[in-house]
């Protein structure tokens, strides 16, 4: 039993040290369209929440996707625009990937 506790404590310590613990994601519904666009453009690639339980990775260009992926325009709800063109999402070049 002690080994199990030690392993659990070690694992939790590693999570905390690596920053892997859950952190709140920026939510597009609390931003203006311009703010969301600027965040994606400035980050290159960023994970944003689009509602309470949904989040996606958005990119500013093809350069942030894998070689076998293509970009598709991405639209998100923001506080001032229900379909803000925030940037792109990476998708498989072989299918729709959505």
mmCIF file of the C-alpha atoms, coordinates in Angstrom:
data_MODEL
# 
_entry.id   MODEL 
# 
loop_
_atom_site.group_PDB 
_atom_site.id 
_atom_site.type_symbol 
_atom_site.label_atom_id 
_atom_site.label_alt_id 
_atom_site.label_comp_id 
_atom_site.label_asym_id 
_atom_site.label_entity_id 
_atom_site.label_seq_id 
_atom_site.pdbx_PDB_ins_code 
_atom_site.Cartn_x 
_atom_site.Cartn_y 
_atom_site.Cartn_z 
_atom_site.occupancy 
_atom_site.B_iso_or_equiv 
_atom_site.pdbx_formal_charge 
_atom_site.auth_seq_id 
_atom_site.auth_comp_id 
_atom_site.auth_asym_id 
_atom_site.auth_atom_id 
_atom_site.pdbx_PDB_model_num 
ATOM 1  C CA . UNK A 1 1  ? 0.000   0.000  0.000   1.00 0.00 ? 1  UNK A CA 1 
ATOM 2  C CA . UNK A 1 2  ? 2.828   2.412  0.761   1.00 0.00 ? 2  UNK A CA 1 
ATOM 3  C CA . UNK A 1 3  ? 4.322   1.907  -2.697  1.00 0.00 ? 3  UNK A CA 1 
ATOM 4  C CA . UNK A 1 4  ? 0.987   2.788  -4.285  1.00 0.00 ? 4  UNK A CA 1 
ATOM 5  C CA . UNK A 1 5  ? 0.753   5.991  -2.261  1.00 0.00 ? 5  UNK A CA 1 
ATOM 6  C CA . UNK A 1 6  ? 4.343   6.910  -3.118  1.00 0.00 ? 6  UNK A CA 1 
ATOM 7  C CA . UNK A 1 7  ? 3.668   6.322  -6.811  1.00 0.00 ? 7  UNK A CA 1 
ATOM 8  C CA . UNK A 1 8  ? 0.510   8.447  -6.673  1.00 0.00 ? 8  UNK A CA 1 
ATOM 9  C CA . UNK A 1 9  ? 2.311   11.282 -4.897  1.00 0.00 ? 9  UNK A CA 1 
ATOM 10 C CA . UNK A 1 10 ? 5.171   11.105 -7.400  1.00 0.00 ? 10 UNK A CA 1 
ATOM 11 C CA . UNK A 1 11 ? 2.748   11.177 -10.326 1.00 0.00 ? 11 UNK A CA 1 
ATOM 12 C CA . UNK A 1 12 ? 0.858   14.162 -8.936  1.00 0.00 ? 12 UNK A CA 1 
ATOM 13 C CA . UNK A 1 13 ? 4.130   15.984 -8.298  1.00 0.00 ? 13 UNK A CA 1 
ATOM 14 C CA . UNK A 1 14 ? 5.168   15.414 -11.919 1.00 0.00 ? 14 UNK A CA 1 
ATOM 15 C CA . UNK A 1 15 ? 1.826   16.715 -13.159 1.00 0.00 ? 15 UNK A CA 1 
ATOM 16 C CA . UNK A 1 16 ? 2.127   19.873 -11.091 1.00 0.00 ? 16 UNK A CA 1 
ATOM 17 C CA . UNK A 1 17 ? 5.717   20.459 -12.139 1.00 0.00 ? 17 UNK A CA 1 
ATOM 18 C CA . UNK A 1 18 ? 4.952   19.947 -15.825 1.00 0.00 ? 18 UNK A CA 1 
ATOM 19 C CA . UNK A 1 19 ? 1.973   22.292 -15.826 1.00 0.00 ? 19 UNK A CA 1 
ATOM 20 C CA . UNK A 1 20 ? -0.244  19.419 -16.989 1.00 0.00 ? 20 UNK A CA 1 
ATOM 21 C CA . UNK A 1 21 ? -2.840  20.184 -14.360 1.00 0.00 ? 21 UNK A CA 1 
ATOM 22 C CA . UNK A 1 22 ? -6.088  21.462 -15.804 1.00 0.00 ? 22 UNK A CA 1 
ATOM 23 C CA . UNK A 1 23 ? -5.943  25.157 -16.492 1.00 0.00 ? 23 UNK A CA 1 
ATOM 24 C CA . UNK A 1 24 ? -8.910  27.254 -17.539 1.00 0.00 ? 24 UNK A CA 1 
ATOM 25 C CA . UNK A 1 25 ? -8.965  27.860 -21.285 1.00 0.00 ? 25 UNK A CA 1 
ATOM 26 C CA . UNK A 1 26 ? -9.793  31.189 -22.831 1.00 0.00 ? 26 UNK A CA 1 
ATOM 27 C CA . UNK A 1 27 ? -13.436 31.084 -23.900 1.00 0.00 ? 27 UNK A CA 1 
ATOM 28 C CA . UNK A 1 28 ? -14.327 32.750 -27.188 1.00 0.00 ? 28 UNK A CA 1 
ATOM 29 C CA . UNK A 1 29 ? -17.821 33.633 -25.967 1.00 0.00 ? 29 UNK A CA 1 
ATOM 30 C CA . UNK A 1 30 ? -16.324 36.076 -23.456 1.00 0.00 ? 30 UNK A CA 1 
ATOM 31 C CA . UNK A 1 31 ? -14.099 37.783 -26.065 1.00 0.00 ? 31 UNK A CA 1 
ATOM 32 C CA . UNK A 1 32 ? -14.839 40.150 -28.907 1.00 0.00 ? 32 UNK A CA 1 
ATOM 33 C CA . UNK A 1 33 ? -14.191 38.851 -32.408 1.00 0.00 ? 33 UNK A CA 1 
ATOM 34 C CA . UNK A 1 34 ? -11.128 41.105 -32.701 1.00 0.00 ? 34 UNK A CA 1 
ATOM 35 C CA . UNK A 1 35 ? -9.714  39.756 -29.418 1.00 0.00 ? 35 UNK A CA 1 
ATOM 36 C CA . UNK A 1 36 ? -10.161 36.129 -30.502 1.00 0.00 ? 36 UNK A CA 1 
ATOM 37 C CA . UNK A 1 37 ? -8.596  36.834 -33.906 1.00 0.00 ? 37 UNK A CA 1 
ATOM 38 C CA . UNK A 1 38 ? -5.645  38.613 -32.281 1.00 0.00 ? 38 UNK A CA 1 
ATOM 39 C CA . UNK A 1 39 ? -5.095  35.718 -29.855 1.00 0.00 ? 39 UNK A CA 1 
ATOM 40 C CA . UNK A 1 40 ? -4.944  33.152 -32.661 1.00 0.00 ? 40 UNK A CA 1 
ATOM 41 C CA . UNK A 1 41 ? -2.783  35.376 -34.872 1.00 0.00 ? 41 UNK A CA 1 
ATOM 42 C CA . UNK A 1 42 ? -0.404  36.219 -32.026 1.00 0.00 ? 42 UNK A CA 1 
ATOM 43 C CA . UNK A 1 43 ? -0.093  32.645 -30.764 1.00 0.00 ? 43 UNK A CA 1 
ATOM 44 C CA . UNK A 1 44 ? 0.165   30.883 -34.101 1.00 0.00 ? 44 UNK A CA 1 
ATOM 45 C CA . UNK A 1 45 ? -1.714  27.952 -32.568 1.00 0.00 ? 45 UNK A CA 1 
ATOM 46 C CA . UNK A 1 46 ? -3.939  28.004 -29.494 1.00 0.00 ? 46 UNK A CA 1 
ATOM 47 C CA . UNK A 1 47 ? -6.628  25.875 -27.845 1.00 0.00 ? 47 UNK A CA 1 
ATOM 48 C CA . UNK A 1 48 ? -9.774  27.861 -27.131 1.00 0.00 ? 48 UNK A CA 1 
ATOM 49 C CA . UNK A 1 49 ? -13.068 26.929 -25.520 1.00 0.00 ? 49 UNK A CA 1 
ATOM 50 C CA . UNK A 1 50 ? -16.083 27.714 -27.669 1.00 0.00 ? 50 UNK A CA 1 
ATOM 51 C CA . UNK A 1 51 ? -18.616 26.808 -24.962 1.00 0.00 ? 51 UNK A CA 1 
ATOM 52 C CA . UNK A 1 52 ? -18.581 25.346 -21.477 1.00 0.00 ? 52 UNK A CA 1 
ATOM 53 C CA . UNK A 1 53 ? -17.478 21.855 -22.540 1.00 0.00 ? 53 UNK A CA 1 
ATOM 54 C CA . UNK A 1 54 ? -16.097 22.229 -26.078 1.00 0.00 ? 54 UNK A CA 1 
ATOM 55 C CA . UNK A 1 55 ? -12.634 23.343 -27.054 1.00 0.00 ? 55 UNK A CA 1 
ATOM 56 C CA . UNK A 1 56 ? -10.620 23.199 -30.237 1.00 0.00 ? 56 UNK A CA 1 
ATOM 57 C CA . UNK A 1 57 ? -7.160  24.004 -31.553 1.00 0.00 ? 57 UNK A CA 1 
ATOM 58 C CA . UNK A 1 58 ? -7.079  27.007 -33.867 1.00 0.00 ? 58 UNK A CA 1 
ATOM 59 C CA . UNK A 1 59 ? -4.143  28.053 -36.024 1.00 0.00 ? 59 UNK A CA 1 
ATOM 60 C CA . UNK A 1 60 ? -3.150  31.186 -37.887 1.00 0.00 ? 60 UNK A CA 1 
ATOM 61 C CA . UNK A 1 61 ? -1.719  29.379 -40.931 1.00 0.00 ? 61 UNK A CA 1 
ATOM 62 C CA . UNK A 1 62 ? -0.865  26.070 -42.574 1.00 0.00 ? 62 UNK A CA 1 
ATOM 63 C CA . UNK A 1 63 ? 2.589   26.251 -40.930 1.00 0.00 ? 63 UNK A CA 1 
ATOM 64 C CA . UNK A 1 64 ? 1.057   25.121 -37.599 1.00 0.00 ? 64 UNK A CA 1 
ATOM 65 C CA . UNK A 1 65 ? -0.443  21.945 -39.093 1.00 0.00 ? 65 UNK A CA 1 
ATOM 66 C CA . UNK A 1 66 ? 1.177   18.593 -39.736 1.00 0.00 ? 66 UNK A CA 1 
ATOM 67 C CA . UNK A 1 67 ? 2.560   17.987 -43.221 1.00 0.00 ? 67 UNK A CA 1 
ATOM 68 C CA . UNK A 1 68 ? -0.349  15.697 -44.165 1.00 0.00 ? 68 UNK A CA 1 
ATOM 69 C CA . UNK A 1 69 ? -2.973  18.182 -42.984 1.00 0.00 ? 69 UNK A CA 1 
ATOM 70 C CA . UNK A 1 70 ? -4.723  21.105 -44.641 1.00 0.00 ? 70 UNK A CA 1 
ATOM 71 C CA . UNK A 1 71 ? -6.423  24.140 -43.135 1.00 0.00 ? 71 UNK A CA 1 
ATOM 72 C CA . UNK A 1 72 ? -10.129 24.852 -43.095 1.00 0.00 ? 72 UNK A CA 1 
ATOM 73 C CA . UNK A 1 73 ? -11.538 28.270 -42.115 1.00 0.00 ? 73 UNK A CA 1 
ATOM 74 C CA . UNK A 1 74 ? -12.753 28.296 -38.513 1.00 0.00 ? 74 UNK A CA 1 
ATOM 75 C CA . UNK A 1 75 ? -15.659 30.316 -37.169 1.00 0.00 ? 75 UNK A CA 1 
ATOM 76 C CA . UNK A 1 76 ? -16.406 30.663 -33.453 1.00 0.00 ? 76 UNK A CA 1 
ATOM 77 C CA . UNK A 1 77 ? -19.049 32.395 -31.352 1.00 0.00 ? 77 UNK A CA 1 
ATOM 78 C CA . UNK A 1 78 ? -17.787 35.568 -29.669 1.00 0.00 ? 78 UNK A CA 1 
ATOM 79 C CA . UNK A 1 79 ? -19.513 38.180 -27.557 1.00 0.00 ? 79 UNK A CA 1 
ATOM 80 C CA . UNK A 1 80 ? -20.132 40.395 -30.598 1.00 0.00 ? 80 UNK A CA 1 
ATOM 81 C CA . UNK A 1 81 ? -20.299 37.920 -33.516 1.00 0.00 ? 81 UNK A CA 1 
ATOM 82 C CA . UNK A 1 82 ? -21.934 34.475 -33.564 1.00 0.00 ? 82 UNK A CA 1 
ATOM 83 C CA . UNK A 1 83 ? -19.676 33.408 -36.470 1.00 0.00 ? 83 UNK A CA 1 
ATOM 84 C CA . UNK A 1 84 ? -16.350 35.171 -36.027 1.00 0.00 ? 84 UNK A CA 1 
ATOM 85 C CA . UNK A 1 85 ? -13.682 34.103 -38.573 1.00 0.00 ? 85 UNK A CA 1 
ATOM 86 C CA . UNK A 1 86 ? -10.971 33.376 -36.007 1.00 0.00 ? 86 UNK A CA 1 
ATOM 87 C CA . UNK A 1 87 ? -8.429  31.601 -38.221 1.00 0.00 ? 87 UNK A CA 1 
ATOM 88 C CA . UNK A 1 88 ? -8.158  27.969 -39.252 1.00 0.00 ? 88 UNK A CA 1 
ATOM 89 C CA . UNK A 1 89 ? -8.377  24.388 -37.996 1.00 0.00 ? 89 UNK A CA 1 
ATOM 90 C CA . UNK A 1 90 ? -6.055  21.641 -39.167 1.00 0.00 ? 90 UNK A CA 1 
ATOM 91 C CA . UNK A 1 91 ? -7.702  18.642 -40.792 1.00 0.00 ? 91 UNK A CA 1 
ATOM 92 C CA . UNK A 1 92 ? -6.677  15.492 -42.597 1.00 0.00 ? 92 UNK A CA 1 
ATOM 93 C CA . UNK A 1 93 ? -6.055  16.053 -46.282 1.00 0.00 ? 93 UNK A CA 1 
ATOM 94 C CA . UNK A 1 94 ? -7.668  12.646 -46.971 1.00 0.00 ? 94 UNK A CA 1 
ATOM 95 C CA . UNK A 1 95 ? -11.092 13.397 -45.510 1.00 0.00 ? 95 UNK A CA 1 
ATOM 96 C CA . UNK A 1 96 ? -13.154 16.192 -44.117 1.00 0.00 ? 96 UNK A CA 1 
ATOM 97 C CA . UNK A 1 97 ? -11.399 15.957 -40.734 1.00 0.00 ? 97 UNK A CA 1 
ATOM 98 C CA . UNK A 1 98 ? -14.057 17.978 -38.988 1.00 0.00 ? 98 UNK A CA 1 
# 
